[in-house]
Amino acid sequence: SQSSSLEKSYELPDGQVITIGNERFRAPEALFQPSVLGLESGGIHVTTFNSIMKCDVDVRKDLYGNIVMSGGTTMYPGISDRMQKEITALAPSSMKVKIIAPPERKYSVWIGGSILASLSTFQQMWISKQEYDESGPSIV
């Protein structure tokens, strides 16, 4: 039997082989089009763009030039190129957009958190549950 180029076979730990077709593309597409899951929100590109636009105009160039992909969800093949294309379409045409996708990005969030937690100055930034309960979200 001939399989489509969209299909890919995977062997599960129990030895069973499964074949996955266009689901391989539909799942990551939800990151850019949450509407495919019935969600009424912008994709990661829109959220990134909106976050940058809420920042001071003087730092936007640096932010557009240093968009870092991190976490296991960013391991999909081609996600960096897609993010580059989508952000470039939203950003002012004069803006240079650079997507940084380090190979270890699956663990970048954990690595960053562990580095931050190891800094002696980090303890000064902690907020106790009691402080949060007393002040609410504005304390952050």
C-alpha positions in Angstrom: 0.0 0.0 0.0 1.2 3.5 -0.9 1.1 6.1 1.8 0.6 9.8 1.3 3.6 12.2 1.9 1.5 13.7 4.7 1.5 10.4 6.6 4.2 9.4 9.0 4.5 6.2 11.0 5.6 6.0 14.6 6.4 3.0 16.7 4.9 3.1 20.2 6.7 1.8 23.3 4.6 -1.4 23.1 5.8 -2.1 19.6 2.5 -1.1 17.9 3.0 1.1 14.8 0.5 3.9 14.2 0.3 6.2 11.1 -0.6 9.8 11.5 -1.7 12.0 8.6 -2.7 15.6 8.5 -3.2 15.6 12.3 0.6 16.3 12.3 -0.2 19.7 10.9 -3.6 20.4 12.4 -2.3 20.3 16.0 0.4 22.9 15.6 -1.9 25.0 13.4 -4.0 25.6 16.5 -1.1 27.7 17.9 -1.6 30.2 15.0 -5.3 29.7 14.5 -7.0 28.9 17.9 -10.3 29.1 16.0 -9.7 25.5 14.7 -10.3 24.4 18.3 -13.3 26.7 18.7 -11.3 29.3 20.7 -11.9 33.0 20.2 -8.4 34.3 20.7 -5.4 35.3 18.6 -2.6 33.0 17.7 0.9 33.1 19.3 1.9 35.5 16.6 -0.9 37.9 17.4 -0.2 37.7 21.1 3.5 38.3 20.6 2.7 41.3 18.3 0.2 42.8 20.8 2.7 42.3 23.7 5.4 44.2 21.7 3.1 47.0 20.8 2.1 47.5 24.4 5.8 48.2 25.2 7.5 51.6 25.0 8.2 52.5 21.4 12.0 52.8 22.2 12.3 49.1 23.0 10.2 47.7 20.2 13.0 47.4 17.7 15.0 45.2 20.2 11.9 43.1 21.0 11.2 42.4 17.3 14.8 41.5 16.8 14.9 39.1 19.8 11.8 36.9 19.7 12.8 33.7 21.5 10.9 30.4 20.9 11.0 28.3 24.1 9.2 25.3 25.5 8.3 21.9 24.2 5.4 23.2 22.1 7.9 25.1 19.9 9.6 21.9 18.7 7.3 21.5 15.7 9.2 21.4 12.5 9.0 24.8 10.6 7.5 26.7 13.5 10.2 29.3 13.5 9.8 30.0 9.8 6.0 30.3 10.3 6.5 32.7 13.3 8.9 34.8 11.2 6.4 35.0 8.4 3.4 35.9 10.6 5.2 38.5 12.8 6.8 40.1 9.7 3.3 40.5 8.2 2.0 42.2 11.3 5.1 44.4 12.2 5.8 47.7 10.6 7.6 47.1 7.3 10.7 48.9 8.5 11.1 46.5 11.4 13.7 43.7 11.3 12.1 40.6 12.8 14.4 37.9 14.2 13.1 34.6 15.6 15.6 32.8 17.9 14.9 29.1 18.3 17.8 27.5 20.2 18.1 23.7 19.8 17.7 23.2 23.6 14.5 25.3 23.6 12.4 22.3 24.8 14.1 22.9 28.2 14.8 26.7 28.0 12.0 27.6 30.3 13.2 25.2 33.0 16.8 26.2 32.5 16.0 29.9 32.8 13.9 29.3 35.9 16.7 27.2 37.5 19.3 29.9 36.8 17.0 32.6 38.2 16.3 30.6 41.3 20.0 30.1 41.9 20.7 33.8 42.0 21.1 35.2 45.5 19.2 38.4 44.5 16.2 36.4 43.3 14.9 35.8 46.8 14.3 39.6 47.1 11.8 39.2 44.2 9.7 36.5 45.9 6.1 37.2 46.9 4.7 35.1 49.6 1.2 33.7 49.4 0.2 35.9 52.4 1.5 39.0 50.6 -0.4 38.0 47.5 -3.6 37.3 49.5 -3.3 40.7 51.2 -2.5 42.8 48.0 -3.9 40.8 45.2 -2.5 40.6 41.6 -1.3 44.2 41.7 1.6 43.2 43.9 3.2 41.3 40.9 
